[in-house]
Amino acid sequence: MAERLLTLFANVSVPCDIVNQSRGTDGVTYYLCREAPFASVRASWWHRGPENWTELTRTFHEAWEELDQLRPIAVPINS
């Protein structure tokens, strides 16, 4: 699974410019970090993210959905 997720992000292009970032007071901030011994990259965004980061945010949510499907279904405990 880890290889699959790394492959999803391998060719994602993210411009350094931030265009039309959403604003608001309620929402979720997302973080993505990839580190290697002598290099790293880190991105964070709120809500939908900047308009020109769509490739990154869409790929992130695709990966999130794949991970979410691995989560065991909660079974209520009868007391």
N, CA, C and O of each residue as an XYZ file, in Angstrom:
316
protein
N       0.828     -1.192      0.000
C       0.000      0.000      0.000
C       0.871      1.254      0.000
O       0.573      2.216     -0.707
N       1.945      1.248      0.788
C       2.810      2.433      0.847
C       3.389      2.742     -0.526
O       3.445      3.903     -0.930
N       3.819      1.712     -1.245
C       4.368      1.926     -2.595
C       3.312      2.515     -3.512
O       3.610      3.397     -4.318
N       2.092      2.041     -3.399
C       0.983      2.546     -4.219
C       0.774      4.042     -3.956
O       0.609      4.824     -4.892
N       0.783      4.430     -2.683
C       0.569      5.836     -2.338
C       1.733      6.703     -2.806
O       1.519      7.810     -3.300
N       2.960      6.211     -2.656
C       4.116      6.971     -3.137
C       4.056      7.134     -4.651
O       4.423      8.184     -5.177
N       3.599      6.110     -5.348
C       3.462      6.176     -6.803
C       2.426      7.223     -7.206
O       2.606      7.924     -8.201
N       1.342      7.331     -6.437
C       0.312      8.339     -6.733
C       0.912      9.742     -6.771
O       0.556     10.550     -7.628
N       1.819     10.029     -5.845
C       2.375     11.376     -5.717
C       3.654     11.593     -6.520
O       4.126     12.725     -6.627
N       4.214     10.545     -7.077
C       5.533     10.630     -7.721
C       5.610     11.689     -8.815
O       6.636     12.357     -8.937
N       4.576     11.859     -9.599
C       4.629     12.796    -10.719
C       3.718     14.005    -10.561
O       3.432     14.703    -11.534
N       3.264     14.253     -9.338
C       2.416     15.417     -9.090
C       3.277     16.679     -9.154
O       4.347     16.754     -8.551
N       2.791     17.645     -9.885
C       3.492     18.917    -10.031
C       2.766     19.982     -9.204
O       1.550     20.141     -9.309
N       3.526     20.705     -8.382
C       2.937     21.742     -7.537
C       3.670     23.062     -7.778
O       4.860     23.166     -7.478
N       2.987     24.060     -8.308
C       3.621     25.368     -8.496
C       3.966     25.999     -7.148
O       3.253     25.795     -6.166
N       5.026     26.741     -7.100
C       5.406     27.441     -5.861
C       4.531     28.656     -5.606
O       4.468     29.144     -4.477
N       3.860     29.147     -6.629
C       2.969     30.287     -6.478
C       1.649     29.812     -5.864
O       1.172     28.719     -6.170
N       1.073     30.632     -5.007
C      -0.201     30.300     -4.363
C      -1.263     31.234     -4.926
O      -1.234     32.440     -4.681
N      -2.211     30.662     -5.692
C      -3.229     31.453     -6.385
C      -4.598     31.248     -5.746
O      -5.087     30.123     -5.641
N      -5.207     32.354     -5.321
C      -6.577     32.359     -4.801
C      -6.822     31.314     -3.715
O      -7.701     30.461     -3.843
N      -6.047     31.393     -2.667
C      -6.262     30.515     -1.513
C      -7.590     30.869     -0.860
O      -7.912     32.045     -0.692
N      -8.367     29.841     -0.488
C      -9.649     30.071      0.193
C      -9.421     30.753      1.532
O      -8.343     30.670      2.119
N     -10.463     31.430      1.998
C     -10.425     32.060      3.314
C     -11.671     31.680      4.068
O     -12.727     31.453      3.479
N     -11.542     31.613      5.359
C     -12.693     31.286      6.180
C     -12.282     31.072      7.619
O     -11.125     31.272      7.987
N     -13.239     30.665      8.424
C     -12.972     30.465      9.841
C     -13.206     29.029     10.291
O     -12.871     28.674     11.421
N     -13.767     28.213      9.434
C     -14.059     26.843      9.808
C     -13.673     25.934      8.657
O     -13.992     26.225      7.505
N     -13.009     24.867      8.946
C     -12.592     23.947      7.908
C     -11.444     23.083      8.393
O     -11.140     23.050      9.585
N     -10.823     22.397      7.482
C      -9.748     21.464      7.815
C      -8.464     21.920      7.139
O      -8.474     22.329      5.978
N      -7.365     21.847      7.870
C      -6.054     22.095      7.293
C      -5.410     20.747      7.024
O      -5.374     19.885      7.902
N      -4.904     20.564      5.822
C      -4.268     19.313      5.412
C      -2.763     19.515      5.314
O      -2.292     20.603      4.983
N      -2.017     18.459      5.603
C      -0.554     18.484      5.525
C      -0.072     17.268      4.745
O      -0.626     16.176      4.872
N       0.945     17.465      3.954
C       1.586     16.364      3.234
C       3.091     16.599      3.310
O       3.570     17.691      3.003
N       3.824     15.584      3.714
C       5.268     15.707      3.863
C       5.930     14.461      3.293
O       5.455     13.344      3.495
N       7.018     14.661      2.588
C       7.820     13.556      2.055
C       9.266     13.877      2.374
O       9.768     14.938      2.002
N       9.942     12.959      3.066
C      11.317     13.207      3.481
C      12.235     12.103      3.010
O      11.854     10.934      2.943
N      13.439     12.494      2.689
C      14.526     11.582      2.340
C      15.737     12.052      3.155
O      15.679     13.112      3.777
N      16.814     11.293      3.161
C      17.953     11.687      3.999
C      18.470     13.115      3.764
O      18.833     13.784      4.731
N      18.515     13.595      2.543
C      19.099     14.916      2.290
C      18.148     15.881      1.580
O      18.586     16.891      1.029
N      16.867     15.577      1.593
C      15.890     16.461      0.957
C      14.509     16.181      1.555
O      14.236     15.086      2.046
N      13.664     17.180      1.502
C      12.285     16.977      1.945
C      11.391     18.004      1.264
O      11.854     19.035      0.777
N      10.112     17.697      1.245
C       9.122     18.625      0.719
C       7.907     18.552      1.645
O       7.529     17.478      2.113
N       7.310     19.706      1.898
C       6.171     19.775      2.807
C       5.167     20.770      2.243
O       5.541     21.853      1.793
N       3.906     20.403      2.269
C       2.850     21.308      1.802
C       1.718     21.274      2.823
O       1.437     20.235      3.422
N       1.087     22.399      3.009
C      -0.114     22.451      3.842
C      -1.091     23.417      3.192
O      -0.687     24.386      2.548
N      -2.377     23.146      3.365
C      -3.401     24.005      2.791
C      -4.670     23.859      3.606
O      -4.881     22.862      4.296
N      -5.495     24.862      3.510
C      -6.763     24.883      4.217
C      -7.888     24.672      3.211
O      -7.844     25.177      2.089
N      -8.881     23.925      3.632
C     -10.097     23.691      2.864
C      -9.779     23.042      1.511
O      -9.297     21.910      1.485
N     -10.032     23.714      0.408
C      -9.763     23.137     -0.919
C      -8.353     23.410     -1.404
O      -7.896     22.775     -2.355
N      -7.665     24.323     -0.783
C      -6.312     24.667     -1.198
C      -6.301     25.693     -2.316
O      -7.352     26.047     -2.850
N      -5.121     26.171     -2.670
C      -5.001     27.144     -3.752
C      -5.502     26.563     -5.078
O      -5.380     25.363     -5.325
N      -6.062     27.420     -5.918
C      -6.606     26.969     -7.208
C      -5.570     26.232     -8.054
O      -5.908     25.267     -8.740
N      -4.334     26.669     -8.015
C      -3.316     26.056     -8.873
C      -2.662     24.832     -8.235
O      -1.691     24.305     -8.777
N      -3.174     24.371     -7.099
C      -2.681     23.141     -6.467
C      -3.675     21.997     -6.645
O      -3.582     20.993     -5.938
N      -4.602     22.121     -7.550
C      -5.659     21.110     -7.719
C      -5.102     19.713     -7.920
O      -5.649     18.754     -7.375
N      -4.042     19.571     -8.680
C      -3.469     18.237     -8.905
C      -3.021     17.614     -7.582
O      -3.250     16.428     -7.346
N      -2.393     18.400     -6.731
C      -1.946     17.893     -5.427
C      -3.127     17.575     -4.525
O      -3.177     16.491     -3.943
N      -4.075     18.491     -4.396
C      -5.186     18.277     -3.467
C      -6.086     17.122     -3.915
O      -6.575     16.359     -3.081
N      -6.304     16.993     -5.209
C      -7.107     15.871     -5.713
C      -6.405     14.539     -5.442
O      -7.045     13.579     -5.013
N      -5.102     14.476     -5.687
C      -4.334     13.252     -5.441
C      -4.317     12.930     -3.949
O      -4.432     11.768     -3.559
N      -4.174     13.956     -3.119
C      -4.187     13.761     -1.669
C      -5.503     13.124     -1.227
O      -5.497     12.166     -0.453
N      -6.626     13.647     -1.711
C      -7.926     13.111     -1.305
C      -8.158     11.710     -1.864
O      -8.828     10.896     -1.229
N      -7.622     11.427     -3.020
C      -7.699     10.064     -3.568
C      -6.946      9.099     -2.651
O      -7.451      8.022     -2.337
N      -5.755      9.476     -2.225
C      -4.971      8.643     -1.313
C      -5.689      8.501      0.033
O      -5.716      7.419      0.618
N      -6.265      9.598      0.513
C      -7.005      9.586      1.780
C      -8.154      8.573      1.712
O      -8.369      7.808      2.652
N      -8.882      8.573      0.606
C      -9.996      7.634      0.440
C      -9.500      6.181      0.459
O     -10.130      5.318      1.070
N      -8.379      5.917     -0.207
C      -7.819      4.557     -0.199
C      -7.448      4.132      1.213
O      -7.724      3.001      1.613
N      -6.828      5.024      1.970
C      -6.462      4.699      3.348
C      -7.703      4.524      4.218
O      -7.746      3.638      5.072
N      -8.699      5.359      4.004
C      -9.926      5.279      4.789
C     -10.626      3.935      4.595
O     -11.242      3.417      5.526
N     -10.536      3.375      3.403
C     -11.171      2.085      3.129
C     -10.481      0.936      3.857
O     -11.071     -0.133      4.016
N      -9.249      1.137      4.298
C      -8.520      0.110      5.037
C      -8.917      0.075      6.510
O      -8.640     -0.898      7.212
N      -9.561      1.131      6.968
C      -9.947      1.241      8.372
C     -10.997      0.192      8.700
O     -11.977      0.050      7.968
N     -10.806     -0.544      9.791
C     -11.826     -1.539     10.152
C     -13.141     -0.865     10.498
O     -13.167      0.246     11.027
N     -14.213     -1.541     10.198
C     -15.547     -1.032     10.519
C     -15.784     -1.214     12.008
O     -15.558     -2.295     12.550
N     -16.230     -0.177     12.656
C     -16.487     -0.242     14.093
C     -17.724     -1.110     14.352
O     -18.775     -0.928     13.738
N     -17.567     -2.035     15.256
C     -18.681     -2.906     15.642
C     -19.066     -2.544     17.065
O     -18.222     -2.603     17.960
N     -20.334     -2.167     17.300
C     -20.735     -1.792     18.658
C     -20.605     -2.967     19.623
O     -20.877     -4.113     19.266
N     -20.193     -2.670     20.822
C     -20.080     -3.689     21.862
C     -21.364     -3.659     22.675
O     -21.747     -2.621     23.213
N     -22.023     -4.807     22.758
C     -23.260     -4.884     23.557
C     -22.884     -4.939     25.024
O     -22.055     -5.750     25.437
N     -23.504     -4.064     25.807
C     -23.186     -4.081     27.242
C     -24.263     -4.728     28.052
O     -24.146     -4.821     29.273
